Amino acid sequence: MSLDKNKLREIFGPEKYKVMLFDELGFQRKQCKICGDYFWTLNTDLEICGDTKCVGGYQFIGKSVKGAWDFHDTIKKWSEFFVKYDHKRIKEYPVVARWRNDLFFTLASITCFQPHVLNGTILPPANPLVIPQPCIRFGGKGFNDIDNVGKTGRHLTSFIMGGQHSFNNKKLKLKGYWMDRCIELDFKFLTDVLKIDPMEITLREDIWLGGGNFGPCLESFAKGLEIVNSVFMQYEVLPDQSYRQMDMTVVDVGWGMERIGWFALGTPTIYEATFGPVFENVRKKSDIKVDKELMSRYAVISGLLNVDEVEDIEKARKKVASELGLSYNEIESQLGPLEAAYAITDHMRTLIFAVADGAFPSNVGGGYNLRIILRRAISLNKIYNLNLDLIELGYELIEYFNRTYDRLESANNIIEDIIKVEQDRFQESRRKGVNYVTKLLKEKKKIGIDKFIELYESHGIPPELVQEIAQEQKLKVDVPGDFYVTLGEKRVKSEIVSKIETLEDKLKGKFDNLPATIQLYDQGSYNSDFNAKILKIVNDKYVVLDKTLFYPTSGGQLHDTGIIEDEVVKNVEKVGNVIVHELKSKNSSLIIGQKISGKIDWDRRIALMRHHTATHIVNYAARQVLGNHVWQGGTEKTPERAHLDISHYKAVSKEELWEIEKVANDLVLKNIDLHKEQMPRNQAESSFGFTIYQGGAVPGKNLKIVNIGDFDVEACGGTHLDNTNEVGSIKMIGSKRIQDGIVRLEYMAGKAAVKYNQELEKILEQTAQMFNIGKKEVPSVTKRFFNDWKDALKESERLRKELSLLLAEQLFNSADSYKGIKIVHKVFDNKTVDDLIEIGNALISISNDIIGILVTTLNEKVNTLIIAGSKAQSTGIHAGKIMKELAKILGGGGGGKVEMAQGGGMPLENVQKIRNKCLEIIKKQINS
């Protein structure tokens, strides 16, 4: 049986939670009469744990702590308190988790120290420490708050988690504090800074479980709000579902910074407290007016609406309305605009934090979630006629939050462009989808959760847009309260992809007892000869040496080739800690223990080094030209050429590509030495920031840092040149969008670039000779010939239409007739399908009481076109149905609309049967 919270609750007793503070002040342990959970309190008469749903809502609304207090004061007061008590405040990490391969966004403050600190690879930057960490949460129940935002009064898609962390590990000599000191400090902050009456504070017992670890936690409540959750990670789950004490135990306290500010200010919702003057502007500009008494009453009980905890959100919302003495529709109409404004402001803040750290809306990864919330903001803005300028709102949010998080300044350069691009794409989706949604609504069928998801994933239409279209038709559509939760869960499942088998998979376990291969290419990438000893040979073709100069395929760089003794090495890959050399020959003469001499193909190596170094330079140039949002998404470096996949929200223009080439070659000509060194991870992150992970997260305690002056610094394990001028030159040869949000830049460096330029020169020379002109005249002469060709094409098209009309008139004059409908049939052997369509359109232009059966056998392939004029259609004729039935009888396939249908694939021998079979079907349709 697997361990879960219920099972652990049976194991954990009060001794797991009781701390010195409880004894000193006289706390009692009680069981909540509402939810049944245990909690600690100084109030002997209290019988409720303090959770929002147990106390019936928020009890602090309208009450405030004395003194100045806003979002920035919250972070300042909280940080200063813990610094006063021997914590070090460290700089926050990005909201995009660049140091991890398993996450896109930073979900919590502890994410910053996973996995490298928690697994003991590196020491924490301080102990104990505090960090006011911006976080973004999406992707499944418990982490997807989109459905709740605006409705509960407290939910946010991005938030600041006040991380209070202390690390304990005897082996690493880390000695921080544990539960006693933690709860003492947390209680002191609540009472001394937030001025909460100790009698009003409850600490509810719970268990934190996730990622194979667990531990007890105490959630601190006051007046119906959970302000802080103090987690004590101390156990790891073993494969047999038993558990043991972790080597590294961690105090993992997550303070809700926005909740602290909300509690201190006592505003109706968390949004007024968090967004301050920005939200006041939103409210004024959108002219939202809400009855103050209604709002204050609603604010108290709004916390009962929580998609993650309430089975039927609509039912819960109706209950809230009933308690307020309103109908469900009344509460929707009165509070809907305000809730929409809350959600829009929240979603835009999330967007600016993400954009500042190099993420933006797209169809992949975390960008998918950003697109969801931006489109939701656009839809809500329109549905409720708020008339907010989202670009202006973005700038206002940047200015406000930049006071504490100065890196948001970088979003100023790009936020307008991103929003405009997304608005245009969304409007295009809306234009394409409106007819489809209108048809659904006219059918008056209930649109369920599956249909809403299909509309979003297949047509890009969010549920708010469905509501908007329905509203225009005076119809009402209810969106499932858990739409975004369900969508997030489905997306996570769909992104699980099958793994391609690698050499490591094929040879797994074959080299477990071997020492790690010494990587000579790290010590001297310019060497081509080396000596080594054979440690193991598998299947007569996979050779492991004690040391090697051969670079294995890694980080987008192809492997080296060469020889070991007289054996050709065709592939090199890393398997665990060893480097495996795959031989071309299946029956080599090499033996285990043999001392060998190896030689790499130097021309291939230097070409790869040029392209790898050029990749760093091109990445720098792309950031300079396109913006700091550009991040490396993937690379490939071969001897012949290279490409770099970058994050960018639209296609790269020719002019931008040329500018990237110019900036890149300017850097090449600066003659800059590349500095390459092994550096402790903490030192590298502290010195250079998280842009060192341009190529993705890199494991290990130490990182190989490649530094090109002050221009580009990355953690990279490939082979590089010593100086930029050795690249020779860089030629950008193209760019293309390979998926939403990812642009591929293609380029060549060194000899490959020279060869490419010579080939272009040769083509230009040949073109000039062909026209008997100078090379500089090629563009103007080519343009003249192109215009002549276009004119000829237009004339050809005009003649084709005239010919089609003449043919149509001939066919019409010789048409059969049935019950007043003209029936035309003709088989051609030299017409294309486009020609048939042209003739068919010409027939209909002559008369609307016509049916055309046109066939071509061009290149011995049968294609059929059936057309029906409007008068013919009125008799029951349906071209698409005729084609389908004809295909069933004579073979092939096809179909179409009532006025026109196409078919193909019919056996050639059945062509002569088409006329009679079509006549039978036509007569049957007319007579029925």
N, C-alpha and C positions, 0 to 999 in steps of 0.2 A: 504493500500500500504506500502510495506516495505521500510525502509530507505536505500538509496544507495548513492553513491558519487554524481551522477547527481542531485538527489533531494536535497542533502545537499548543493551543489553549489548554488542552487537557494536561499537557506536560508542564507548562509554565504555571507557577503559583504566585502568590503575592510576594514571595521572596525575590523573584526576578525583577520586581518593580520598586520595592521599598528602598528608599534612599534616606540618608542622614537627615535631610531637611524635614521629612515626614515625621520622624521621631522628635526632632528639636521643636517643631511648631505644633505638633499634635494633630497631624492629618489622620483621617480615618478612611479606611477602604470600604466602599459601598458598591452595591449593584443597582444599576439604573432600572427603575421600574418600567421604563418604556422600551428600551432596546436590549436590556439584559447584560450590557457590558459593565465591567468593573471600573471604578474610578476612585480618585483620592480627593478629599476635600477637608477644609477646616470647618465647614458649616455642618454641624451635627444634625440639623433638620433637613438637609438637602437630600432628595431622593432621585434626582435626575442628573445624568452625566454632564450635561452642558452642550451636547451637540445641537445644531440648528433644528433638526427635525424633531428632537426630543423636547426642546423647550418651546417649540411652536413658532420659531422665527428669530429675528435679530432684536436684541433688547438694548442696543447701544445707539440706535439711530436717534439723532437729535441731541446727543450729548457729546461734548468735546473736551479734550484736555486743554488746559489753559496754556497760552503762549503761542508764538508763531509756529506753524506746521504746514508743510506741503510735501510733495514727493521727495524733493531734494533734502529737506530737513530730516525726513524719515531715515534716509540712508546715512546722512551725516551723524544723527544722534545714535543710531544703532551701531555704526562703525566705531564712533568715539567711545561708546560704553565698553565694548569688548577690547578695544585697544588699551583702555584704562586698566582692564583686568588681564594684561599680559598676552593678548592676542596680537598677531601681526596682520594688518590688512594688506592683502595682495591684490594686484590688478586683475580685473575680470578677464576671462577668456572670451573668444568670439562665440556668437550664437551658432555658428556653423562649426561642427566638431571636426576640424581638419586633422587632428591628431589621432582620430579613430576611423577604422574602416567599416565598423558595424553600425554606425549612427550617422545621420545627416545633421541633425540639430542637437544642441546641448540641452538635455532634458532636465537636468538638475545640477546643483553646484558640485555634487560628488562626481558627476560625469567628467569634470576637469581633471580628476586624479585617477581615473580608470583608463586603461588597466595598469599603467606603469608604476604608480605609487602604491596602489592596493596590492599588486602582486610582488612588491618588493624590488622591482627592477631599479627604481630610482627613489631617492628620499623626497619627502614633501618639501615644497618651497619654504615652509615655516611650520612650526608646531608649538602651540595651537595656532590656528589662523582663522580669519574671517574674509569672506569674499562676497560682495553684492553682485551676484552673477545673473545677467540676463539669460532667460531660458525661453525656448519655444517648444510647445508640446503638440504633437499630432500623432495619429496612427494607431487607432484602436481604443477599446474601452479602457478607461482609467487614464488615458493620455490624450483623448480627443475632446476638447471642450467647445468646439465650434457650435454645437447645438444648444449649449447652455449660455453662450455669450449674449449678454443683453437682457436675459430673462431672469437669472437667479440673483442678479445684483452683485455677484462676486467672481464669476468666471471670466477668465482671460485666455487668449491664445498665446500671448507672450507675457512674461512676468519676471520680476526680479526676485530670485531666491537668495535670501541672506544665508549663505553657507557658513556655519560655525562648526569647525572640524578640529578634531584632536586624534592623533595617530599613536598607536601603541604596538610595539613589536620588540620583544627581547633580543632577538637575533640581530636586529638592525640598530639596537640601542635607542629606540624611539620610546620616550616615556611622556605621554601626554596625560590629560586627566580622563576620568571615566564618569559614571552616572552621578555620583554624589556631587561633584563639583559642577557638572553640566546643569543639573536641575537647580542647584543653588543659584547659578548665574542667570539662568533663564527666568526663574521666579523673581530674581532681583530686578531684571530689566522690566518685567511686567508691572511690578509694584512701584519701583523707583522712577522709571522713565515714562511708562504709560499711565502711571498713577492709578492702577486698578486696585480696588479693595481686595486684600488677600482672601476674604470670605467669599468673593465672587469667582475665584479661580478654581477650576477643576482640572485634574490631570487624568485622562482616560487611558486605560491600558489597551495596548494593541500589539500586533506583531508585524514587523516589516519582513517581507519575503520576496526575493527576486534575484535572478542571476545566479542561482545556486547557493546564495547566502541568506541568512536571516538573523534576527535578533529582536529583543523587546523594544518597544517604543512607547513614549508617553506623549499624548496629544494634549496641549494646553488650551482650554476653552475659557472664555469670559463673555458673559451676556449673549450667548448663542453663537459666538464666532470662534472657530479654531484659528488661533494666531500662530502657533508654532508646533512643529512635530519633532520631537527629540528621539532620534533613532540610534540604537546601539548595536552596530553590526559586529557579531562575535562568533557566529557558527557557520560552518559550511556543510552542505548536504553531500553525503557520499553516495556512490552508485547503488548501494544496497538500501538506500533511503534511511540509513542511520545518519548521525551527524557528529561533528567534532568541533572543538574550539579552533578558531582561525589563528594563524601565526600573527596576522595583522588584524587587530581589533580597532574599530573606528567609531568615534563619536560623529554622527552624521545628522546635524541639526539643520532643518530647513525652515527658516523664518520667511513668512510671506510679507515682503516689504510693502506691497500694496495694501495688504490686510492691516498691517500696523498703522499705516497712514489713514486708512478708512476708519479704523477703530478710534484713532486719536481725534479725527475731525467729526465723526458722527454723521457724515453725509448720507443721503438716502441710499446711494449705492457706492461701490468701489470705484466707479468710473469718474465721478466728480472729484474724489480725493486724489486719484491717480493722474488724471489729465488736466486738472485745475483750470487755468485760464483758457487752454485750448478747447476744452469741452464747453466752457461758457460761450466762446465764439461760435462753436458748432450749433449750440442751442439758439443763439440769437439769429444766426444766418438762416437757419432752417425754420425759424418762427414756430418752435414747438411750445405749445401751451398745455400744461397738465394741471389739473386741480391739485393744489398743494396738500389738502387733507387726504385725497385719494392716494397721492403719491407716498405720503408718510405712512399710511396704513398698508399700502402695497409693499413698501420697502421692508417693513418688518417681517412679512411672511413670504417674500419672494424667494428666500433661500430654500423653501420646500420644493422648488422646481429644480430638479437635477436629473438629467437624462441617465446618468450612470447609476442612479440609485432608485429612481421611480420607474416602475414597470410600464405605466401608461401615462406619458407626459401630458397628453390632452386631458385625460381624466383628472390629473392633479391640478392642471391649470383651471379647469372648470370648478374644482373644489375651492381654489383660491378666490376665483371670481364670486362664488357663492358666499364665502365668508366676508367679502367686501360689499355684498348686497348688489352685485352686478351680474349681468348675463355674460356668457363667454364672448359673444360678439362685441358687447360693450367694452369689455376689458381689452380686447384686441384693437378696437378702433381708437380708444382713448390712450392706451399705453404703447401701441404698436410703433408709432413714429419715434417715441423716446427710446424704446428698446433698440430700434434700428440705428438711431444715432449713436447709442452706446457701442453697438457691434461694429459700426463703420469706423469709429475712432480707435477701438481696440485693434481691428484688422489692419488699419493703416499704420499703427505703431509697430505691429509685428513685421509688416513689410519693410519699414525703414531700417529696423534693426538688422533684418536679414540682408537687405540690399547693401548696407554698409559693410557687411562681412562677406560680400561676394556671391550672394544667392539671389535669385529672381524667379518670377513665375515661369513655369514651363510644364511639360508633360512628363517629366522624369524626376525621380527622387523626391527630395523635399520641395523642389520647385512646384510639384503637382499640388501640394497643400497651399503654397503661396498663391497659386492661380485660383484655387477654390475660394480663399478668403477675399481676394481682390475682386473676383467676379461677384461674390456674395455682396460685397460692399457696393459695387456698381448697381446691382439689382435692387438692393434695399433702398438706395438713394433715389432710384426712379419710382419704385412701388409707392413709397410714402411721400413723393414729391418734395424731398428735402432740399433739392437744388444746391447741394454742396459741391464745391470745386475740390475734387479729391487731390489734385496736384497741389493746390494751395494748402489744403489740410496737411499733406505730407511735409511741406516746407515748415509749417507751424510746429508740427510734432518734432521735427529735427531740431529746430531752434530751441524748443523747450527742454527736451531731454538731453540735448548736447551740453547743457550746463553740468551734468554729472558724467555723461558718457560722450567724451569729446570726439571719439572716432566716428560718431554719426555724421560728422561734417562731410565725410566722403560721399555720403548718399546724396548730398545736394547736387552733385554734378550729373546724376544719372536718373533720379527718381522721376522727373518729368517725362523723360523719353520712355522709360519703362511703362509708366501708366498709360501714356498715349498709345504705345504699341499694343498693350493688352486691351485697352478700350476698343481699338480698331478691330482686333481679332474677335473680341466678344461680340461686337456689333455684327460682324460677318457671320458668326455662329447664330446669332439671333435672327438675322435675315434669312438664313437657310432653314432654321428650325421652326420659324413662326407658323408656316403652313402646316407642318406636321403636327405641331401641338394643337393648332386650331382644329384640325381634323379629329384629333383625339377627343377634344372637348365637345365637339359637335356630336360625337358618338355617345356622349354622356355615360361613358364607362368609368368606373372608379379607377383613379390612377394610384396604384399601390407603390410600395417601396421599391419593388423590382423594376417597375416601369420608370420611376424617377431616376434610378441608377442607370438604366439603359439610356434615358434621355441625356444624362450628363456625360456618360462615357462614350456614347456613339455619336451624339450631336453637339456636345459641349454646352448643353442647356441646363443650368442649375435650377433647383426647385423654385427659387425666388422669381426666376424668369417665367416659369409656368404660371405662377400666381399672377404675375404682371399681365401676361397675355389673357388669362382668364378674367382679370379685372376689367380689361378693355372690352371684353364681351359680356360684361355684367354677370359673370359667373364666379362662384367661390370654389377654391381648391384648397384643401388642407394638406400641408406638408407633414409627413411623419416626423415626430419630434426627435427621432434618433437617426435621421437620414445621414448626417455626416459621420456619426459613429460607425454605422453599417458600411458606408462607402469606404471609410478608412480601413476597416477590417478586410474588406474585399480586396482593396488595393494591395495590402500587405501580402495576402495569399497569392495574388497574381504576379507579384514581383519575384517569387521564388523560381529561379531558373535552373535548368539542368546543367551539371558541371561537365566540361569537356575533359576527357581523360588525358593526363599529362604523364611524362616519364616518371614523375614522383609517384603517381598512382600505380603505374605499371611495376615499379621496382620497390614499392613500399616494404620496409622491413629488411631489405637485402643488405643494408650497410649500417645497421643499428650500432654495431660494436666498433665501428671505425672512428678514429679521431677526425675532427673537423679539418677540411682541406685548407692548407695555407694559401691565401689568395695573393699570388705574386703580382698580379696586375694592379693591386692597390699600392704596392711598393714601387712599381716602375712600369707605367703603362706604355712607355716608349721602347721597352725591351721586346725582342722577338724570339730569343733562344733561351732555353732553360734546361736544367737537369733535375730529375726527380726519381722517385721509386714507386713501383706499382704495388698498391696495397690489396686490390681485389679486382677480379674480372668476372662478370656475370654473362652467361649465354655467349661467351666468346666474342662479345662485341661492346660490352659496357665496362669501361675501364675507370678505376679510381686511383689517383696518385696521391702521394703525401702532400704535394704542393703543385701548383699549376699556374701558367701564365694565360691559359685559355679563359676568356670571359664567357660565363654562361648567359643564355638569353634571360634578360631581367630588366625591369623598368622600361620596357618598350625598345630596348637595344638588342639587336640580334647578336647571337653568339659568334665567337671567333671560329675559324677553321684553320687547318694546318696539318702537321704530321707528328706522330709519336713513333720514333724510330722511322720505319718505312711505311707505317700504317697511316692511311688518310683518316683524319677526324672530320666527320660531316655534321655533327651536332654536339652541343654542350649544354647541359642543364644542371641546376642545383637540385639535389635530392636530400632534404634534411640539412645536415651540416656539411655534406660532401659534394664535390663537383664531379659529375659523371661525364666521361668523354665517350660518345657513340662513334664506333669505327665504321667505315664504309664496307670493309671486308668482313665476311661472316666467319672466316677461318684464319684468324690472325696468328702470328707466331709468338706473340707476347705472352709472358708467364708472370705469375704472382711473385713478388720479391725482386724482379728484374729492375736494374737501374737503367733509366732511359734518358735520351735527349729528346726534347720537344722543340718544335718550331711553329710559330703561328704565321698565317698569311698576313704579311705586314701591310700590303696594299689594302687589303680588306679592313684591317684594324684601323689604319689611319683615316680611311674613308668613314668608318663608323665613329671615330673620335671627332672628326669634323662635324658630322651630322648631329652627334650628341651635344657638342658644345654649341652648335648653331641653334639647337632646340632651346637652350637656356636663353640665348640672345633673342631669338624670335619671341619667346614668351615675354621677356622684358619689353620688347618693342610693341607687342600687342597691347600690353597694359598701358604703355605710354600713349598709344594712338586711340584705343577703344575705351580705356578707363580701368580703374583699379578693381572693378568687379570681375575682371578676367582671371580665371583660374584654369590651370592645366587639368584637362579631363582624361587625357590618355595620349600616348605617343607611340610612334614606330620609327625606328632608325635602321635603315638598311644601307649597304654601301652605295646604292644607286640614288636614293632619295630619302626624304623623311616627311612625316606629317605630325602636326600638333593639334589635338582637339582641345578647344578652349570653350569656356562657358561664356556665351554671349546671346543676347535676347533677340537678335535679328541677323540677317545675312550681312556679310562683310562686303562693302562695295569695292569696285576696282580701285577707286581713288584711295580708299583706306588701306587696301592691300599694298599699293605702291608706297604709301607713307610708312607702313610697317617695314617694307624692304629698305627704304631709305634710313630709317632709325636704326635698323639692325646693322646695316653696313657702316653707318657712322660709328657704331660701337666697336665693330670689327677693326676699323681704322684707328681707333684710339690706342691700340697697341697695349692692352691691359693684361697684366699677369693674372692667371687664375690661381687662387689660393685654395688648397685642398688640405683638410685636416680632420682628424677624429676629434670629436668634442662631446663632453657629457651632455645628455639630453637637456637637463635643466639649464645648463649654461647656454646652450644653443637657443632654446626658446626665450630665455631672458635677454640674450644679446640681440636676436634678430626677429623675434616674434614668430607667429604661426605661418607666415608666408614661406617658411622653410619647407612646409609640407605641400608645395605646389604639385609635386608628383604623387601625392597621397601619403597616408600614414606610413611611417617607417618604424619597424620594431627595434628593440634593443636599448641597452643602457647608454651606449655611445652612438653618435651619428656621424657619418662622413659628410662634412659641410663643404660645398663647393661655392666659392665666393668670387664673383667677377666685380672687383672694386666695390663701389657703392651702388651698383646697378642691379645685380641679381644675386641673391643668396638662397641656396636650396640644400636640403638634405638629399643626397643623390649618390647611389653606389656605382654608377657607370664609369666608363673610361672617358677622360676629358683631355683636351690639349692643355698646354702650359700658358699659352698666350692667345688672345683673340685674333691677332693678325695671321695665325696659322690656319684659321678657318678659310682664308683666301677671299672668298666672296659668298654672299648668300643671294640666291635668286628665288623669289616667291613665284611659284608657277600656278597657283590657283587657290580658291577657297570654295567651300560648299557647306550648306547646312546638312549634317548627317542625321540629326534628330532635333526635336524641339529643344532649344536652349543650348545646343552644342554645334559649333562651327569648326570645320576641319581646315587648317592652314597647311598647304603643301609647298615644299621648298626643296632646294638642292644647295649643297655647299661644296667649296673646293673644286676639284677636277670635274665633278659631276655638274656643277653650275657652269663651268667654262664650256663643257661639252654641249650642254643644253643651249647656251647662248650662241654657240657656233652653228647648231642645227637651225635655230631661228634665223640667224644671219643667212644661212644657205637657202632657206625657204624664201626669204625676202629677195635674195639675189636672183633666184630662179624665176620668181614672179616678175621682177623688173625686166629680166631678159625676155620673158614671154610676151610682155607688152612693148618691148623695145623702148623702155623709158629708164630714167634714173630712179634709184631706190627711194629718194625722197618724194617722188611723184606717185608712188604706188598707192597711198591712201586716196588721193583725189581721183585717180583713174579708176580704181576699184569702186569708189562710190558712184562714178558715172555709169560703169557697167552694171552695178547693182540696181540703180534706178531704171536703166533700160530693161533689165530683166524683170523688174516689178511691173513695168508698163506692159511688157510682152505677156506676162502672166495674167494681168487684168484683161488684156485683149483676148487671150485664150479662154478665160472664164466667160467673157461676154459671148464669144462664138459658141462655147459649149452650151450656154443657156439657150441661145437661139436654135441650135441644133436639137436640143431637148424639146423645145416648144414645137418645132416642125415634126419631130417624131411623134410627139403627143397628139398633134392634130391628125396625123395619118392614122394612128392607132384608134383615136376617137371615131373617125369616120368609118372605120371597119369594125367597130365594136358590136358584140352581141347584145341582146336585150332580154331582160326577164322582169316582168311586172313593173315596167317603167324605169328600171335601173339598167344603165349601160355597164357591160362587163368587158374589160379589155384584158387580153392575154398575149404575151409575147416572150419568146426565148431569144436571148442575145448570146453571142459567143465572144464578144470583144468589149463588154462593158464592165466597169467597176460597180461596186455597191453604191458609191457616191453618184455615179451616172444614173443608176436606177432611181435613186431618191430624187434627183433633179427632174427626171421624166415624170415620176409620180406626182411631184408638186405641180408640174406643168399641166398634167391631166386634171387635177383638182381645180386649177385656175380656169380651165376651160368650162368645167361643169361640176356641180356639187352632187349630181345624181349618178355618180360613177364608182365602180369598183375596179381597181387595177391589180393584175397578177403579173408581175414582171420578174423574169428569171435571167440569170447570167451563168454561163458555164466557162468563164474565163479561167485559163490554166487548168481546165478539167475539174474545177471546184464549183459546186452548185451553190448559189446564193439566191434566195427568193425574197421579194418585197411585195407586200400586199397593202394597198391603200384604199380608203373608203371616204367618199365625200360626205358632207353633213346630211344631205337628203337620204343617201344610202344608209347612213347610221340610224336615221329615224325609222327605218323599216326593220331594225333589229340586227343589222350587220355590225359585227365587231371584228376588226382585222386581226387583233391579237389572238382571239379564240379560233379564228379560221386557221391561222398559222400553227397553233398548238395541235389542233386536230389533224391537220395535214401532215405534220411531223410524226405523229403517232402512226399514221397509215403508211407513209412512204419513207420514213426514216429521217435521221438528223434531229435537229432541235430548233426551237425558236419561240417567239412570242412577241408581245408588244402591247400598245395601247389600242383604243377603239378605232383611231383614225389611221394608224400605221403600224406595221409589224414586219420583223425581219426573221429569216431562218437560214440555216446553213447545215452542211454535213450530209445532205441527202445523197444516196448513191446515184451516179450519173445515169444508170439505166432506167431510173424512175422519172426522169425529167418529163418525158412525153405523157406521163399519167397525171401530171399536176393539174392541167386544165380541167379534165373531167371530174377529178376528186374535189377540186375547189368549187365547181359548179354544184355538186351534190351538197356540199356543206353550206354554200350560200343559199340555195333553195330551202334547205332545212331551217336556217336562221330566219329567213324572211317569212316562211310559212308558220313558224312557231310563234 
